[in-house]
Amino acid sequence: MADVLQAGVGRATITPPLGTWLCGFGNREHGCDAILDDLYATSLVLATDETAIAIISCDVCGLPTQQVATLRALVTERTGIPAPNILINTSHTHSGPITSASADMSAPELAYTTTLVHAMAGSVEMAQQSLEACRVSHGAGSVTANVNRRVLRDGKVATMGENLGGAIDRTLQLLRIDTVEGEPLAALVHYACHPVVLHPPSHAVSADFVGVARGLFEAASGATMLFLQGACGNINPIGQPGGMDMQERLWGVGSAVGAEALEVYSLNGLHGTLGEIEPLNPVLGAAHETLILDLHTPNDPPPRIRTQTPALRYWTPPLVGENQVEFEVQALRIGDVALVGGAGEVFIELAQAVQERSPFAHTMYLGYTNGDVGYIPTVAAYAEGGYEVESAHFHYYLPAAVAPDSAGRVVDASVALLESLHVS
């Protein structure tokens, strides 16, 4: 008799207190002064008689490697789910709180970093306690809500804007989880786009476009949505920031993503923009590897970065010695669908390379997963220059960007994990 697949969902509110410094932009002048929408940690546990996996979707900019380890240990202690089977994906909202503890934080900020981890673990525990038999299906659509942001002139990055001819992936993948009676339970929604619609002078807490999409989707579907951020290292929301009011643009991007997710979700076995909703078999699996990536040649921070760094003082990089960083690659199998993630701001071309070589029928590549070491650019990006290879690493307190060979190593390791799960 085949294993019965079970699923459960849990959610915790993780909105920080007013006054908390927000992460993502170095030119903010003070802590948050408003709450535009609540932030959440939402968890899905899938289990058979043999295996259990947990997926945590979290409305923060990123989590340091040390905090990921603490969270996994806490989840394992409370649920028994092994650490390698726990995937933590952050949305990378730039209107979320700083998450790495530091001695010069205020007391409420410091307390929040501890509260956050326990709340996230609690959401997994809640999901496990609500396990019930389920059925799972996959579908995909496409939505024009993102754009390559690296604008080139004469082979060099001239500005961060809209490169309409640049590499892009507008696919929205969705994993639908229903009860065996057909009642809505949860949906994993995967899309690649920096949540940076809101930007200074805004100092408001928000999940950015993800919050708008989630609110629309959940109200209409009755299912709990987990947003899984893709490889959006070089991908921003479409529409120039100065072209319209921030709130108007927030609604435009968020509602486009939410509406497409609903369209795919409601297909219910009929047809989709890119294919049919497909029922999945109940096989679950997990695999992971920690890479040691070399750093590139160190450089001096430009004046702008030097003046902004105090506002970003809390990030703790996973340095190994002086010139290397740890980078975890993790893959999960859910039937004929694979999730594979990396701990950084991965360029979209790398995700596309992994998907092209994946043995699975459907592969979701996730950035910002189980940590964030900074940008993982393509080899070509180093010659092109630009923020991601020249100065972004200073925001991560690293002396240099990762070395150019990191791209190939991350892709190869991701594919190897997928191949190991496909034959297991």
C-alpha positions in Angstrom: 0.0 0.0 0.0 1.4 3.4 -0.9 2.2 6.0 1.7 -0.6 8.4 2.5 0.6 12.0 2.0 -0.3 14.4 4.8 -0.1 18.1 5.0 -0.5 20.8 7.6 -0.1 24.6 7.7 0.8 27.0 10.4 1.3 30.8 10.6 2.8 33.3 13.1 2.7 37.0 13.0 6.2 38.5 13.0 5.6 42.2 12.7 8.3 44.1 14.6 7.7 46.9 17.0 7.7 50.5 15.8 11.2 52.0 15.9 12.9 48.8 14.7 15.5 49.5 11.9 14.5 48.0 8.6 16.8 46.0 6.4 17.5 46.4 2.7 18.2 50.1 2.0 21.3 51.8 3.5 20.0 55.3 3.2 17.2 55.1 5.8 17.6 57.7 8.6 15.6 56.1 11.4 13.6 53.0 12.4 10.2 52.1 11.2 7.4 54.7 11.8 4.4 52.8 10.5 3.0 49.4 9.8 1.5 49.2 6.3 0.7 45.5 6.6 1.6 42.6 9.0 4.6 40.3 8.4 4.2 36.5 8.7 6.1 33.3 9.0 4.0 30.6 7.3 4.9 26.9 7.3 3.9 23.8 5.4 4.7 20.4 6.7 4.4 17.4 4.3 4.7 13.9 5.7 4.5 10.3 4.7 5.1 7.2 6.9 8.8 7.5 6.0 9.6 11.1 5.6 8.6 14.6 6.8 9.7 17.9 5.3 9.0 21.5 6.5 8.9 24.6 4.3 9.0 28.0 6.0 8.1 31.2 4.1 9.1 34.3 6.0 8.5 38.0 5.4 12.0 39.3 6.2 14.9 40.5 4.0 17.1 37.6 5.0 18.4 35.4 7.8 22.0 35.0 8.9 23.4 31.5 8.7 23.8 31.3 12.5 20.1 32.1 12.9 19.1 29.5 10.4 21.0 26.9 12.4 19.3 28.0 15.6 15.9 27.9 14.0 16.4 24.4 12.5 17.6 23.0 15.9 14.5 24.4 17.6 12.2 23.0 14.9 13.9 19.6 15.2 13.6 19.7 19.0 9.9 20.5 18.8 8.8 18.4 15.8 11.5 15.7 15.2 11.9 16.8 11.6 15.6 16.6 10.7 17.5 19.8 10.0 18.3 18.8 6.4 14.6 18.4 5.7 13.8 22.0 6.8 13.8 24.7 4.1 13.6 28.4 5.1 12.9 30.8 2.3 12.8 34.6 3.0 10.9 36.9 0.7 13.7 39.5 0.8 11.3 42.4 1.5 13.2 45.6 1.9 10.6 46.8 4.3 11.2 44.1 6.9 13.2 44.2 10.2 16.9 43.6 10.7 17.1 40.0 11.9 20.7 39.6 13.1 21.4 40.3 16.8 24.0 42.9 17.7 25.2 44.3 21.0 24.4 47.9 19.9 20.7 47.1 19.2 18.0 48.6 21.3 16.4 46.3 23.8 13.2 45.8 21.8 15.2 45.1 18.6 17.4 42.5 20.4 14.3 40.8 21.9 12.7 40.7 18.5 15.5 38.6 17.0 14.8 35.9 19.6 11.1 36.2 19.4 11.3 35.8 15.6 13.1 32.5 15.7 10.6 31.1 18.3 7.6 32.3 16.3 8.9 30.7 13.1 9.5 27.4 15.0 6.0 27.7 16.4 4.5 27.9 12.9 6.1 24.6 12.0 4.9 23.0 15.2 1.4 24.3 14.4 1.6 22.8 10.9 2.7 19.4 12.2 -0.1 19.3 14.7 -2.7 19.9 11.9 -1.5 17.2 9.6 -4.2 15.6 7.5 -4.4 13.5 4.4 -4.1 15.6 1.3 -3.7 15.7 -2.5 -1.1 17.8 -4.3 -1.0 19.2 -7.8 1.2 21.5 -9.8 0.5 24.3 -12.3 2.2 27.2 -13.9 1.4 30.6 -15.5 3.2 33.7 -16.5 2.9 37.3 -15.3 4.7 40.5 -16.5 5.5 42.0 -13.1 9.3 41.8 -13.2 12.2 43.0 -15.3 16.0 42.6 -15.5 17.4 45.6 -13.7 21.0 45.7 -15.1 21.0 48.3 -17.9 24.1 48.0 -20.1 25.8 50.5 -22.3 28.8 49.5 -24.3 29.0 46.3 -22.4 29.1 47.9 -19.0 26.3 48.4 -16.4 25.3 52.1 -16.8 22.5 52.2 -14.2 20.0 50.1 -12.3 16.7 50.4 -14.2 14.9 48.3 -16.8 16.8 46.2 -19.3 13.9 45.0 -21.4 16.2 42.7 -23.4 17.9 41.2 -20.4 17.6 37.7 -19.0 14.2 37.2 -17.3 11.8 34.5 -16.2 8.2 35.5 -15.7 6.9 32.0 -14.9 4.8 31.7 -11.8 4.7 28.2 -10.5 2.1 26.9 -8.0 1.9 23.8 -5.9 -1.7 23.3 -4.7 -2.5 21.4 -1.6 -6.1 20.3 -0.9 -7.7 18.0 1.6 -8.7 14.6 0.2 -12.3 16.0 0.2 -11.1 18.8 -2.1 -11.2 21.6 0.5 -8.5 24.3 0.1 -5.5 23.9 2.4 -2.4 25.6 1.1 -0.5 26.8 -2.0 3.2 27.4 -2.7 3.5 30.3 -5.1 6.9 30.7 -6.7 8.0 33.9 -8.5 11.3 35.8 -8.9 11.2 39.5 -8.1 12.9 41.8 -5.6 10.3 43.2 -3.2 11.4 46.8 -3.5 8.3 48.6 -4.7 8.5 50.4 -1.3 11.7 52.4 -0.8 13.0 55.5 1.1 11.5 57.8 2.1 9.2 55.1 3.2 10.0 53.8 6.7 6.9 51.6 6.9 6.9 47.9 7.7 5.5 45.9 4.8 5.8 42.5 3.0 5.8 44.7 -0.2 4.1 43.3 -3.3 4.1 39.8 -1.7 1.7 41.0 1.0 -0.8 42.4 -1.6 -0.6 39.2 -3.7 -1.1 37.0 -0.6 -4.0 39.0 0.7 -5.9 38.8 -2.7 -5.1 35.2 -3.2 -6.1 34.0 0.3 -9.3 36.0 0.3 -10.4 34.5 -3.0 -9.1 30.9 -2.7 -9.5 30.1 1.0 -6.0 28.5 0.9 -3.0 29.6 2.9 -0.4 31.0 0.6 3.4 30.5 1.1 5.3 32.8 -1.2 8.6 31.3 -2.4 11.1 33.9 -3.6 13.0 32.8 -6.7 16.4 33.9 -8.1 15.8 37.6 -8.2 19.4 38.8 -7.7 19.2 40.9 -10.9 15.4 41.1 -11.1 13.2 44.0 -9.9 9.5 44.9 -10.2 8.5 46.3 -13.5 7.7 50.0 -13.8 10.1 52.8 -12.9 9.8 54.0 -9.2 9.3 57.6 -10.2 6.5 56.8 -12.7 3.7 56.5 -10.2 2.8 56.7 -6.5 4.4 54.0 -4.4 1.1 52.7 -3.1 -0.3 52.6 -6.7 2.7 50.7 -7.9 2.6 48.4 -4.9 -1.0 47.5 -5.8 -0.2 47.1 -9.5 2.6 44.6 -9.0 1.0 42.7 -6.1 -2.4 42.4 -7.7 -0.8 41.1 -11.0 1.1 38.4 -9.1 -1.9 37.5 -6.9 -4.3 37.4 -9.9 -2.1 35.1 -11.9 -1.7 32.8 -8.8 -5.5 32.6 -8.5 -5.8 31.9 -12.3 -3.4 28.9 -12.0 -4.9 27.8 -8.7 -8.5 27.7 -10.1 -7.6 25.6 -13.1 -8.3 22.5 -11.0 -7.1 19.9 -13.5 -8.2 21.7 -16.6 -5.5 23.7 -18.4 -3.1 26.5 -17.6 -1.1 29.2 -19.4 1.9 27.0 -19.6 0.4 23.6 -19.0 -2.1 21.5 -17.1 -2.5 21.2 -13.3 -1.0 17.8 -12.7 -1.6 15.5 -9.7 1.6 14.4 -8.0 2.7 11.2 -6.5 3.5 11.2 -2.7 7.2 10.6 -2.8 9.1 13.0 -0.5 12.9 13.6 -0.3 15.6 16.0 0.9 19.3 16.6 0.2 21.8 19.3 0.9 25.4 20.3 0.6 27.4 23.2 2.0 29.8 24.8 -0.5 32.9 26.8 0.5 33.0 29.7 -2.0 36.1 31.7 -2.5 35.9 35.5 -2.5 37.0 37.7 -5.4 39.8 40.4 -5.2 39.0 42.8 -2.3 38.3 46.4 -3.1 37.7 49.6 -1.2 34.1 50.7 -0.5 32.9 53.8 -2.4 32.1 56.9 -0.2 28.3 56.3 -0.5 28.7 52.8 1.0 30.9 54.1 3.8 28.3 56.6 4.9 25.5 54.1 4.7 27.2 51.2 6.4 26.2 52.2 10.0 22.6 51.7 9.1 23.4 48.1 8.0 25.7 47.3 10.9 23.9 44.1 12.1 24.6 41.6 9.4 27.0 38.7 10.3 28.5 37.0 7.3 29.3 33.3 7.3 33.0 33.8 6.7 35.4 30.8 6.7 38.7 32.4 7.5 39.3 35.7 5.7 38.6 34.8 2.0 35.8 32.2 1.9 32.1 31.9 2.8 29.7 29.0 3.4 26.9 28.6 0.9 24.3 26.0 1.5 22.4 24.3 -1.4 19.3 22.4 -0.5 16.8 20.4 -2.6 13.4 19.0 -1.7 11.4 16.5 -3.7 7.6 16.6 -3.7 6.6 13.9 -6.2 7.5 15.2 -9.6 8.2 18.7 -8.4 11.6 19.8 -7.0 12.5 22.8 -4.9 16.2 23.7 -4.9 17.5 26.7 -3.1 20.7 28.6 -2.4 21.7 30.9 0.4 22.1 34.1 -1.5 21.0 36.7 -4.1 21.3 34.4 -7.1 21.1 35.8 -10.6 18.2 34.5 -12.7 20.4 33.0 -15.4 21.8 30.5 -12.8 18.2 29.4 -11.9 17.5 28.9 -15.6 20.6 26.8 -16.0 19.6 24.6 -13.1 16.0 24.2 -14.5 17.3 23.2 -17.9 19.5 20.4 -16.4 17.0 19.3 -13.8 15.7 15.7 -14.2 12.4 16.7 -12.6 9.3 17.6 -14.6 9.0 20.9 -12.6 11.8 22.7 -10.8 11.4 25.8 -8.6 14.7 27.5 -7.9 14.7 29.6 -4.7 17.1 32.3 -3.7 17.5 33.6 -0.1 17.1 30.1 1.3 18.7 29.0 4.6 20.8 32.1 4.7 22.1 34.9 2.5 25.8 35.4 1.7 25.1 38.2 -0.9 25.0 38.1 -4.6 25.9 35.1 -6.8 26.3 36.7 -10.2 27.0 35.2 -13.6 30.6 35.0 -14.8 29.8 37.7 -17.4 28.6 40.1 -14.7 32.1 40.7 -13.4 33.2 42.2 -16.7 30.0 44.2 -16.9 30.4 45.7 -13.4 27.6 47.2 -11.5 26.4 47.2 -7.9 26.0 43.5 -7.5 29.7 42.8 -8.2 31.4 46.1 -7.1 29.9 47.2 -3.8 26.9 45.1 -2.6 29.2 42.8 -0.6 30.0 45.7 1.8 26.4 45.6 2.9 27.1 42.0 3.9 30.3 43.0 5.7 32.4 41.0 3.2 35.7 42.3 1.8 34.8 41.2 -1.7 32.2 39.6 -3.9 32.3 35.8 -4.3 34.7 34.6 -7.0 33.4 34.3 -10.6 33.6 30.4 -10.4 30.9 30.5 -7.8 28.1 30.6 -10.4 29.2 27.3 -12.0 29.8 25.6 -8.6 26.3 26.6 -7.4 24.6 25.4 -10.6 26.5 22.1 -10.6 25.8 21.4 -6.9 22.2 22.1 -7.4 21.8 19.8 -10.3 23.7 17.0 -8.5 21.3 17.2 -5.5 18.3 17.1 -7.9 19.8 14.0 -9.6 20.3 12.3 -6.3 16.7 12.8 -5.3 15.4 11.8 -8.7 16.9 8.3 -8.5 16.1 7.8 -4.8 
